[in-house]
Amino acid sequence: MSASSWPQNGMPPSSLYERLSQRMLDISGDRGVLKDVIREGGGDLVAPDASVLVKYSGYLEHMDRPFDSNYFRKTPRLMKLGEDITLWGMELGLLSMRRGELARFLFKPNYAYGTLGCPPLIPPNTTVLFEIELLDFLDSAESDKFCALSAALLLLRRRSAPPEEQHLVEAAKLPVLLNLSFTYLKLDRPTIALRYGEQALVIDQKNAKALFRCGQACLLLTEYQKARDFLVRAQKEQPFNHDINNELKKLA
């Protein structure tokens, strides 16, 4: 039986996906998007205007290899709901997820590639399975701030100021670098967070916030001696800072 002659539910009778769907949760109200949680997440649900950091793989029935996946990318990009995600089923699925959650979804054709499919890869009227891991997300305000910070840093780097004004450019870059370091820590990207923190230290080597961010990043990277060195330097600048002292206690 060809995919084009399947019933309106987008799956052949007694198919693997049909059997799988029997134990999945209906999150669209019409069984167009079905969900099975593999690993629970925590915290708030994804907001409708959020930008998400996800890993995903999409599968056709009876195929072991994904037809679409970003698991092989070292650093998945931040995607904004309503703009960067083309599958309506994936949008709905993400709105049901929490940070750290891993889930399996079935998307019926009207929530995926429609009655026409996406030749030659996706046959007409096809149900697809996606495994999605929500690494993190930023709400609308955080996402807008992140984009603004990235744009500001790019402009400051491109700006050619006369030597007597260079210190003003560096002073403007410092808070941008600190905020980018914090944002990447929040996104669980410690390598990039450390890079921005170290760039901030080039401008101000005694900046307690930059030292603290670098220490946090090294902790996440399990580089404990480097983390301690950064945090001890930060404590020297701000000996009564509660957050710095707490991080040092973790190391102890």
N, C-alpha and C positions, 0 to 999 in steps of 0.2 A: 504494500500500500504506500503510495507516494505521500509526501508531506502535504501537498496541495489538496489531497482528498481526505485528509483527516477531519474529524468533527470540529465544530466551532470552538471547542475548548483548546485547540491548537496542539493536541497530543493524540497519538494513535491509541486505540483501545488497549488497556492493560499494559501500557508502556511503563518503562522504568520511572519516568517523571510522574506518570499517573499514580503509581504506587507511592512514590515519595510524597506527593502532594497530600495524601490522606492524613499524614501526621504533621502537617505544617499549618502555621497560623495565618489566617486571612487578614492582611493589614490594609487592603484596599476596599473591602466591603463587597466586592463582586468576585472574589477569588482570582482576580487578575494578578495580584502580587501576593505570593505566599512566602512565609519566613520560617526558618528553623535556626534557633540560636545554638551555635557551637560553643562559644565562650562568652559568658556574661561580661558586660562592661560596667562602668560606674559613672556617677555624676548625672548631670542634666542630659536630656535628649537634645539632639541637634536642632538648632533653630532654623526656621524657613529661609532666613537671609544669611546663613552662615557660609563660611568657606571651610572646606573639609580637606583633610590630609588622609587619603585612603590607599589601601592596596586591594586590588581586585583581580579576579580571573573569571572569564565568561566561557561557558561550555555549551556545545550542542549535544544532544542526546546520543549515546553510543560512541562518543569521541573522548579519548583520554586526554588529549592535548587541548589546551584552551585556544579558542579562536581570537581572544583578546585578553591581554594581561599586562599589568605594570609591575608585577612582582620581581621582574628582572632588572628594573631600574633601581639604581642605588639610592636616589633621592626623588620620591614621587612629588609631583608639583601640587601646590595648593589650588583647589578647584572651587569656584563659587557656585552655590546652588542657584538654579534659574538661568545660568549663563554658560557654564563650562561643561555641564553634564547633559548629554543628549537623550538618554533613556529616561522616560517618565517613571518607569518602574524603579530605577536606581535612585531617583530623587525621593520617591515615597519610602523606599527601603532605608535610605540614610536618615530620613526624618524619624524613623523608629529606633535609631541606634544611640548608644552611649559610648563615651570614650573607652577604648580598649576592647570593644566588643568585636567578636568574629561571628558572622552569620552567613547562612546559605539562603538564597532566594530563588524562587521560580517566577519568571516574568512571562505572562501570556503574551501573544502577539501584539495586542493593542497597547501593551505597556512596554513593548520592546521594539521590534523592527517591522511591525504591521503585517498586513496581508501580502505585501509585495516582497518582504524580506530585504536582504541586502546582497544581491547577486554579485559574484558567484559564491560568496562565503556563506551567507545566511539564506536558507531556502524560504519560500513563501510560507506565511502563516505558521511560524515556528515559535515554540516555547523554548526559552533559554534559561540556563541555570547560572547564577553568579555567586561566587564566594567573595564576600567583602569584609575587610578588616578596617575598622575606623581607628586610625592612629590618634587623631586629635582634630579639633575644629576651633575656629575663631568665630565669634559672633560678628554681626555686621560692623559694629563700631571698632572692634579689634582688627577686623579685616581691612577696613578703610584706613585705619592708623598704620597698619603694616605696609600697605601699598604706598601711602604717603611718605613713610619713612624711607622706603626703598627708592622712591623717586627723588626725595630730597638728597639722599646720599649720592645718587648718580649725578645730580646737578652740581653738588658741591665738589665732587671729584673732577668734573669737567671744567669747572670754573678756573680760569687762569687769573690769579690776583697778583698785583705787584708785591715785591718782597715785604714792603712795609705794611701790607694788609693781610699777609698770609696768616698771621696769628688770629685774625678775626675769622677767617675761613675754618681754621682748625678748631677754634672755640665753638663754631656753629656745628661742626661735624661730631663733636664729643657726645652731646645728648642723643643724637641720631644713632650713633654706634652703640651706645648703652641700651637704648630702647630696642634696637634690632637684636642685640645679644639676649635681652630678656625674652623677646618674642620667640626666638628660636629655642630657648630653653623650654618655653611653654609648649612648643611644638615637638618637644623631645628630639631636637636636632643638636646635640651638644657640641659636635665638631664645628658646626657653623657658628654657634653661640660663642665658642672659645675664640674663633677667628676674629669676630667682631669685638669681643672683649679685649683681646690683645692689641687690636688696632686702636682701641680707646686708650690703652696704656702707653702707646707710642706718643700720644698727645699729652697725656698726664699720667706719669708713672706711679703717682701716689694716690690716684683716684680710688677711694674705698669701694665705690659701687662697681667699678670695672674689675678690681681685684676679686670682689665677692662673686661676680658673674663668672669669672674664669675659674674660681674655685668650685662653684656649683657644676660647671660644665665638666671639669676634670673628675669630680665625684661620679657623675653619670657615665663617664668614660672609663671608670675604675682605675684612673691614674691617681692613686691616693697620695703619693708623696708630692706630686705637683699640686694637687688640691690643697694639701696642708700648707705648702709654701705660699700659695696665693692667699689663703684664708688668714694665715698668721700675719702676712703683710697688711691685709685689710683690717685685722684687729688692731694692729699697731697704729693705724690711722684713726680708727673709731673703736676704742677699747670697750665701750659700753653698748655697742650695737647688738641687740638681742638676736637678730637673724644670723649675724656672723658667728657669734658665740655658740648658737645652736648647731650650726654646721660643723664647727670644730668638735663639739661634743659627739656628734655622729662618728667622726673619724676616731675619736678617743675610744 
